[in-house]
Amino acid sequence: MRSDNQFAQLMLQYTQLKNGAEEIRKLLKKNDYDSAISMITMREQVFISCKNIRKYLELTPEQELELNILLDEIRKLELENINFLKTGMAKIKSELKNIQQTRKMQNAYDFDEDYKGNIINYLE
């Protein structure tokens, strides 16, 4: 089936997905992960709708080119979001490892012995 209205609807939905990816990036930069996850789960239905429309829609070469350009932009934004999250996860993992090592050192050598009152200084 070939329909300009369905193609326009498909492009509108993909544009919404692109705008959503940009908004998710803003939320991730603000460390608002709950809102970002909510947006990601809401977008799932739009992806399914796009897939169904695309399955039955016959596109002209011009429409195909226009759609592919938009899809490439969406892929780029999604990969940037994924890489942003990977970088954040690596930083957190590194910080956690440092904290765990510090805690192990403190537990192994009892650095806070002076504050427990177990040692008496007779010279003072």
C-alpha positions as CSV (number, residue, x, y, z in Angstrom):
1,M,0.0,0.0,0.0
2,R,1.2,3.5,-0.9
3,S,-0.1,6.3,1.2
4,D,1.3,9.8,1.7
5,N,-0.7,10.1,4.9
6,Q,0.8,7.0,6.4
7,F,4.3,8.1,5.4
8,A,3.7,11.4,7.0
9,Q,2.5,9.7,10.2
10,L,5.6,7.4,10.1
11,M,7.9,10.4,9.8
12,L,6.1,12.2,12.6
13,Q,6.5,9.2,14.9
14,Y,10.2,8.8,14.0
15,T,10.6,12.6,14.6
16,Q,9.0,12.1,18.0
17,L,11.5,9.3,18.7
18,K,14.4,11.5,17.7
19,N,13.2,14.3,19.9
20,G,12.7,11.8,22.7
21,A,16.3,10.6,22.3
22,E,17.5,14.2,22.7
23,E,15.3,14.7,25.8
24,I,16.7,11.5,27.3
25,R,20.2,12.8,26.8
26,K,19.3,16.0,28.6
27,L,17.9,14.0,31.5
28,L,20.9,11.8,31.7
29,K,23.2,14.9,31.9
30,K,21.1,16.1,34.8
31,N,21.4,12.6,36.4
32,D,17.6,12.2,36.3
33,Y,17.7,8.5,35.6
34,D,14.2,7.8,36.7
35,S,12.7,10.2,34.2
36,A,15.0,8.9,31.5
37,I,13.9,5.3,32.2
38,S,10.3,6.3,32.1
39,M,10.7,8.0,28.7
40,I,12.5,5.0,27.4
41,T,9.7,2.6,28.4
42,M,7.1,4.9,26.9
43,R,8.9,5.0,23.6
44,E,8.6,1.2,23.2
45,Q,5.0,1.5,21.9
46,V,6.1,4.1,19.3
47,F,8.8,1.8,18.0
48,I,6.3,-1.0,17.7
49,S,3.9,1.3,15.8
50,C,6.6,2.4,13.4
51,K,7.6,-1.2,12.8
52,N,4.0,-2.1,11.9
53,I,3.5,0.9,9.6
54,R,6.8,0.3,7.9
55,K,6.0,-3.4,7.3
56,Y,3.0,-2.6,5.1
57,L,4.0,0.7,3.6
58,E,5.5,0.8,0.2
59,L,8.0,3.7,0.0
60,T,9.2,5.6,-3.0
61,P,12.9,6.0,-3.4
62,E,12.7,9.6,-2.2
63,Q,10.7,8.6,0.8
64,E,13.1,5.8,1.6
65,L,16.0,8.2,1.4
66,E,14.3,10.7,3.7
67,L,13.4,8.0,6.1
68,N,16.9,6.6,6.2
69,I,18.4,10.0,6.9
70,L,16.1,10.4,9.9
71,L,16.8,6.8,11.1
72,D,20.6,7.5,10.9
73,E,20.1,10.6,13.1
74,I,18.1,8.5,15.6
75,R,20.8,5.8,15.6
76,K,23.5,8.4,16.2
77,L,21.6,9.9,19.1
78,E,20.9,6.6,20.7
79,L,24.5,5.5,20.4
80,E,25.6,8.8,22.0
81,N,23.2,8.1,24.9
82,I,24.5,4.5,25.3
83,N,28.2,5.8,25.3
84,F,27.3,8.5,27.8
85,L,25.9,5.8,30.1
86,K,28.8,3.5,29.6
87,T,31.2,6.3,30.5
88,G,29.2,7.1,33.6
89,M,29.1,3.4,34.6
90,A,32.9,3.1,34.2
91,K,33.4,6.2,36.5
92,I,31.1,4.8,39.1
93,K,32.8,1.4,38.9
94,S,36.2,3.0,39.4
95,E,35.0,5.1,42.3
96,L,33.4,2.1,43.9
97,K,36.6,0.0,43.6
98,N,38.6,2.8,45.2
99,I,36.2,3.0,48.1
100,Q,36.2,-0.7,48.6
101,Q,40.0,-0.8,48.6
102,T,40.2,2.1,51.1
103,R,37.7,0.3,53.3
104,K,39.7,-2.9,53.2
105,M,42.9,-1.0,54.2
106,Q,41.1,0.7,57.1
107,N,39.7,-2.6,58.3
108,A,43.0,-4.5,57.9
109,Y,45.1,-1.9,59.7
110,D,42.7,-0.3,62.2
111,F,43.5,3.3,61.3
112,D,41.1,4.6,63.8
113,E,42.7,2.9,66.8
114,D,43.6,6.4,68.4
115,Y,39.9,7.2,68.5
116,K,38.9,4.0,70.3
117,G,40.7,4.7,73.5
118,N,42.7,1.4,73.5
119,I,46.1,3.0,73.6
120,I,47.3,5.0,76.6
121,N,50.0,7.6,76.2
122,Y,52.0,7.7,79.5
123,L,54.4,10.4,78.2
124,E,51.7,13.1,78.2
